[in-house]
């Protein structure tokens, strides 16, 4: 449902070589793409920036919901 409307070719692995988590609403109008971060564990989403590699990265409907910012703490 995402290709080719939103992205030409959707990558299957994140920067840590783990599968992305994908979700769409039943009507296809809302979508989400999630990386589980360095630790590979999906956690509760806290909207806004994070400086921890283990935090998930979440992108939905053209905007990042949870995202890395600044110097990352390992």
Chimera marker file (.cmm) of the C-alpha trace (Angstrom):
<marker_set name="trace">
<marker id="1" x="0.000" y="0.000" z="0.000" r="1" g="1" b="0" radius="0.5"/>
<marker id="2" x="2.946" y="2.354" z="0.592" r="1" g="1" b="0" radius="0.5"/>
<marker id="3" x="4.804" y="1.687" z="-2.668" r="1" g="1" b="0" radius="0.5"/>
<marker id="4" x="4.937" y="3.508" z="-5.029" r="1" g="1" b="0" radius="0.5"/>
<marker id="5" x="2.562" y="6.208" z="-3.699" r="1" g="1" b="0" radius="0.5"/>
<marker id="6" x="4.578" y="7.221" z="-0.630" r="1" g="1" b="0" radius="0.5"/>
<marker id="7" x="7.971" y="5.688" z="-1.398" r="1" g="1" b="0" radius="0.5"/>
<marker id="8" x="9.337" y="4.104" z="-4.565" r="1" g="1" b="0" radius="0.5"/>
<marker id="9" x="11.032" y="1.146" z="-2.911" r="1" g="1" b="0" radius="0.5"/>
<marker id="10" x="10.540" y="0.443" z="0.775" r="1" g="1" b="0" radius="0.5"/>
<marker id="11" x="13.668" y="-0.837" z="2.571" r="1" g="1" b="0" radius="0.5"/>
<marker id="12" x="13.101" y="-4.018" z="4.584" r="1" g="1" b="0" radius="0.5"/>
<marker id="13" x="15.859" y="-3.532" z="7.203" r="1" g="1" b="0" radius="0.5"/>
<marker id="14" x="16.784" y="-0.653" z="9.517" r="1" g="1" b="0" radius="0.5"/>
<marker id="15" x="20.318" y="0.556" z="10.338" r="1" g="1" b="0" radius="0.5"/>
<marker id="16" x="20.787" y="-2.370" z="12.751" r="1" g="1" b="0" radius="0.5"/>
<marker id="17" x="19.750" y="-4.939" z="10.080" r="1" g="1" b="0" radius="0.5"/>
<marker id="18" x="16.420" y="-5.613" z="11.766" r="1" g="1" b="0" radius="0.5"/>
<marker id="19" x="13.038" y="-5.741" z="10.052" r="1" g="1" b="0" radius="0.5"/>
<marker id="20" x="10.902" y="-2.617" z="10.212" r="1" g="1" b="0" radius="0.5"/>
<marker id="21" x="7.479" y="-2.770" z="11.833" r="1" g="1" b="0" radius="0.5"/>
<marker id="22" x="4.801" y="-1.574" z="9.378" r="1" g="1" b="0" radius="0.5"/>
<marker id="23" x="1.151" y="-0.780" z="10.033" r="1" g="1" b="0" radius="0.5"/>
<marker id="24" x="-1.733" y="0.770" z="8.119" r="1" g="1" b="0" radius="0.5"/>
<marker id="25" x="-5.303" y="1.622" z="8.984" r="1" g="1" b="0" radius="0.5"/>
<marker id="26" x="-8.008" y="-0.563" z="7.482" r="1" g="1" b="0" radius="0.5"/>
<marker id="27" x="-8.762" y="1.985" z="4.772" r="1" g="1" b="0" radius="0.5"/>
<marker id="28" x="-5.080" y="2.637" z="4.003" r="1" g="1" b="0" radius="0.5"/>
<marker id="29" x="-5.299" y="6.331" z="4.862" r="1" g="1" b="0" radius="0.5"/>
<marker id="30" x="-2.953" y="6.148" z="7.873" r="1" g="1" b="0" radius="0.5"/>
<marker id="31" x="0.411" y="4.380" z="7.889" r="1" g="1" b="0" radius="0.5"/>
<marker id="32" x="3.280" y="3.909" z="10.285" r="1" g="1" b="0" radius="0.5"/>
<marker id="33" x="6.873" y="2.699" z="9.955" r="1" g="1" b="0" radius="0.5"/>
<marker id="34" x="8.845" y="1.811" z="13.067" r="1" g="1" b="0" radius="0.5"/>
<marker id="35" x="12.425" y="0.832" z="13.828" r="1" g="1" b="0" radius="0.5"/>
<marker id="36" x="12.885" y="-0.903" z="17.183" r="1" g="1" b="0" radius="0.5"/>
<marker id="37" x="16.213" y="0.889" z="17.700" r="1" g="1" b="0" radius="0.5"/>
<marker id="38" x="19.570" y="-0.583" z="18.639" r="1" g="1" b="0" radius="0.5"/>
<marker id="39" x="18.203" y="-3.027" z="21.238" r="1" g="1" b="0" radius="0.5"/>
<marker id="40" x="15.563" y="-4.433" z="18.857" r="1" g="1" b="0" radius="0.5"/>
<marker id="41" x="12.773" y="-4.127" z="21.437" r="1" g="1" b="0" radius="0.5"/>
<marker id="42" x="9.549" y="-2.315" z="20.498" r="1" g="1" b="0" radius="0.5"/>
<marker id="43" x="8.614" y="0.018" z="23.356" r="1" g="1" b="0" radius="0.5"/>
<marker id="44" x="5.914" y="2.582" z="24.105" r="1" g="1" b="0" radius="0.5"/>
<marker id="45" x="6.193" y="5.609" z="21.824" r="1" g="1" b="0" radius="0.5"/>
<marker id="46" x="6.967" y="8.912" z="23.512" r="1" g="1" b="0" radius="0.5"/>
<marker id="47" x="6.439" y="11.613" z="20.861" r="1" g="1" b="0" radius="0.5"/>
<marker id="48" x="9.364" y="13.931" z="20.238" r="1" g="1" b="0" radius="0.5"/>
<marker id="49" x="13.157" y="13.718" z="20.131" r="1" g="1" b="0" radius="0.5"/>
<marker id="50" x="15.344" y="11.174" z="21.895" r="1" g="1" b="0" radius="0.5"/>
<marker id="51" x="19.084" y="10.874" z="22.463" r="1" g="1" b="0" radius="0.5"/>
<marker id="52" x="19.099" y="7.116" z="23.158" r="1" g="1" b="0" radius="0.5"/>
<marker id="53" x="19.978" y="4.564" z="20.467" r="1" g="1" b="0" radius="0.5"/>
<marker id="54" x="17.649" y="1.999" z="22.077" r="1" g="1" b="0" radius="0.5"/>
<marker id="55" x="14.542" y="4.172" z="21.594" r="1" g="1" b="0" radius="0.5"/>
<marker id="56" x="12.263" y="3.364" z="18.675" r="1" g="1" b="0" radius="0.5"/>
<marker id="57" x="12.154" y="5.614" z="15.623" r="1" g="1" b="0" radius="0.5"/>
<marker id="58" x="8.589" y="6.137" z="14.407" r="1" g="1" b="0" radius="0.5"/>
<marker id="59" x="7.438" y="7.751" z="11.141" r="1" g="1" b="0" radius="0.5"/>
<marker id="60" x="3.749" y="8.178" z="10.301" r="1" g="1" b="0" radius="0.5"/>
<marker id="61" x="1.879" y="10.016" z="7.556" r="1" g="1" b="0" radius="0.5"/>
<marker id="62" x="4.802" y="12.161" z="6.450" r="1" g="1" b="0" radius="0.5"/>
<marker id="63" x="6.208" y="13.097" z="9.877" r="1" g="1" b="0" radius="0.5"/>
<marker id="64" x="8.511" y="11.618" z="12.466" r="1" g="1" b="0" radius="0.5"/>
<marker id="65" x="6.639" y="10.937" z="15.712" r="1" g="1" b="0" radius="0.5"/>
<marker id="66" x="9.664" y="9.764" z="17.732" r="1" g="1" b="0" radius="0.5"/>
<marker id="67" x="13.110" y="10.538" z="16.333" r="1" g="1" b="0" radius="0.5"/>
<marker id="68" x="16.812" y="10.845" z="17.194" r="1" g="1" b="0" radius="0.5"/>
<marker id="69" x="18.215" y="14.274" z="17.927" r="1" g="1" b="0" radius="0.5"/>
<marker id="70" x="21.581" y="15.656" z="18.958" r="1" g="1" b="0" radius="0.5"/>
<marker id="71" x="24.440" y="13.557" z="20.301" r="1" g="1" b="0" radius="0.5"/>
<marker id="72" x="23.333" y="9.984" z="20.854" r="1" g="1" b="0" radius="0.5"/>
<marker id="73" x="23.990" y="8.212" z="24.142" r="1" g="1" b="0" radius="0.5"/>
<marker id="74" x="24.940" y="4.567" z="23.755" r="1" g="1" b="0" radius="0.5"/>
<link id1="1" id2="2" r="1" g="1" b="0" radius="0.2"/>
<link id1="2" id2="3" r="1" g="1" b="0" radius="0.2"/>
<link id1="3" id2="4" r="1" g="1" b="0" radius="0.2"/>
<link id1="4" id2="5" r="1" g="1" b="0" radius="0.2"/>
<link id1="5" id2="6" r="1" g="1" b="0" radius="0.2"/>
<link id1="6" id2="7" r="1" g="1" b="0" radius="0.2"/>
<link id1="7" id2="8" r="1" g="1" b="0" radius="0.2"/>
<link id1="8" id2="9" r="1" g="1" b="0" radius="0.2"/>
<link id1="9" id2="10" r="1" g="1" b="0" radius="0.2"/>
<link id1="10" id2="11" r="1" g="1" b="0" radius="0.2"/>
<link id1="11" id2="12" r="1" g="1" b="0" radius="0.2"/>
<link id1="12" id2="13" r="1" g="1" b="0" radius="0.2"/>
<link id1="13" id2="14" r="1" g="1" b="0" radius="0.2"/>
<link id1="14" id2="15" r="1" g="1" b="0" radius="0.2"/>
<link id1="15" id2="16" r="1" g="1" b="0" radius="0.2"/>
<link id1="16" id2="17" r="1" g="1" b="0" radius="0.2"/>
<link id1="17" id2="18" r="1" g="1" b="0" radius="0.2"/>
<link id1="18" id2="19" r="1" g="1" b="0" radius="0.2"/>
<link id1="19" id2="20" r="1" g="1" b="0" radius="0.2"/>
<link id1="20" id2="21" r="1" g="1" b="0" radius="0.2"/>
<link id1="21" id2="22" r="1" g="1" b="0" radius="0.2"/>
<link id1="22" id2="23" r="1" g="1" b="0" radius="0.2"/>
<link id1="23" id2="24" r="1" g="1" b="0" radius="0.2"/>
<link id1="24" id2="25" r="1" g="1" b="0" radius="0.2"/>
<link id1="25" id2="26" r="1" g="1" b="0" radius="0.2"/>
<link id1="26" id2="27" r="1" g="1" b="0" radius="0.2"/>
<link id1="27" id2="28" r="1" g="1" b="0" radius="0.2"/>
<link id1="28" id2="29" r="1" g="1" b="0" radius="0.2"/>
<link id1="29" id2="30" r="1" g="1" b="0" radius="0.2"/>
<link id1="30" id2="31" r="1" g="1" b="0" radius="0.2"/>
<link id1="31" id2="32" r="1" g="1" b="0" radius="0.2"/>
<link id1="32" id2="33" r="1" g="1" b="0" radius="0.2"/>
<link id1="33" id2="34" r="1" g="1" b="0" radius="0.2"/>
<link id1="34" id2="35" r="1" g="1" b="0" radius="0.2"/>
<link id1="35" id2="36" r="1" g="1" b="0" radius="0.2"/>
<link id1="36" id2="37" r="1" g="1" b="0" radius="0.2"/>
<link id1="37" id2="38" r="1" g="1" b="0" radius="0.2"/>
<link id1="38" id2="39" r="1" g="1" b="0" radius="0.2"/>
<link id1="39" id2="40" r="1" g="1" b="0" radius="0.2"/>
<link id1="40" id2="41" r="1" g="1" b="0" radius="0.2"/>
<link id1="41" id2="42" r="1" g="1" b="0" radius="0.2"/>
<link id1="42" id2="43" r="1" g="1" b="0" radius="0.2"/>
<link id1="43" id2="44" r="1" g="1" b="0" radius="0.2"/>
<link id1="44" id2="45" r="1" g="1" b="0" radius="0.2"/>
<link id1="45" id2="46" r="1" g="1" b="0" radius="0.2"/>
<link id1="46" id2="47" r="1" g="1" b="0" radius="0.2"/>
<link id1="47" id2="48" r="1" g="1" b="0" radius="0.2"/>
<link id1="48" id2="49" r="1" g="1" b="0" radius="0.2"/>
<link id1="49" id2="50" r="1" g="1" b="0" radius="0.2"/>
<link id1="50" id2="51" r="1" g="1" b="0" radius="0.2"/>
<link id1="51" id2="52" r="1" g="1" b="0" radius="0.2"/>
<link id1="52" id2="53" r="1" g="1" b="0" radius="0.2"/>
<link id1="53" id2="54" r="1" g="1" b="0" radius="0.2"/>
<link id1="54" id2="55" r="1" g="1" b="0" radius="0.2"/>
<link id1="55" id2="56" r="1" g="1" b="0" radius="0.2"/>
<link id1="56" id2="57" r="1" g="1" b="0" radius="0.2"/>
<link id1="57" id2="58" r="1" g="1" b="0" radius="0.2"/>
<link id1="58" id2="59" r="1" g="1" b="0" radius="0.2"/>
<link id1="59" id2="60" r="1" g="1" b="0" radius="0.2"/>
<link id1="60" id2="61" r="1" g="1" b="0" radius="0.2"/>
<link id1="61" id2="62" r="1" g="1" b="0" radius="0.2"/>
<link id1="62" id2="63" r="1" g="1" b="0" radius="0.2"/>
<link id1="63" id2="64" r="1" g="1" b="0" radius="0.2"/>
<link id1="64" id2="65" r="1" g="1" b="0" radius="0.2"/>
<link id1="65" id2="66" r="1" g="1" b="0" radius="0.2"/>
<link id1="66" id2="67" r="1" g="1" b="0" radius="0.2"/>
<link id1="67" id2="68" r="1" g="1" b="0" radius="0.2"/>
<link id1="68" id2="69" r="1" g="1" b="0" radius="0.2"/>
<link id1="69" id2="70" r="1" g="1" b="0" radius="0.2"/>
<link id1="70" id2="71" r="1" g="1" b="0" radius="0.2"/>
<link id1="71" id2="72" r="1" g="1" b="0" radius="0.2"/>
<link id1="72" id2="73" r="1" g="1" b="0" radius="0.2"/>
<link id1="73" id2="74" r="1" g="1" b="0" radius="0.2"/>
</marker_set>
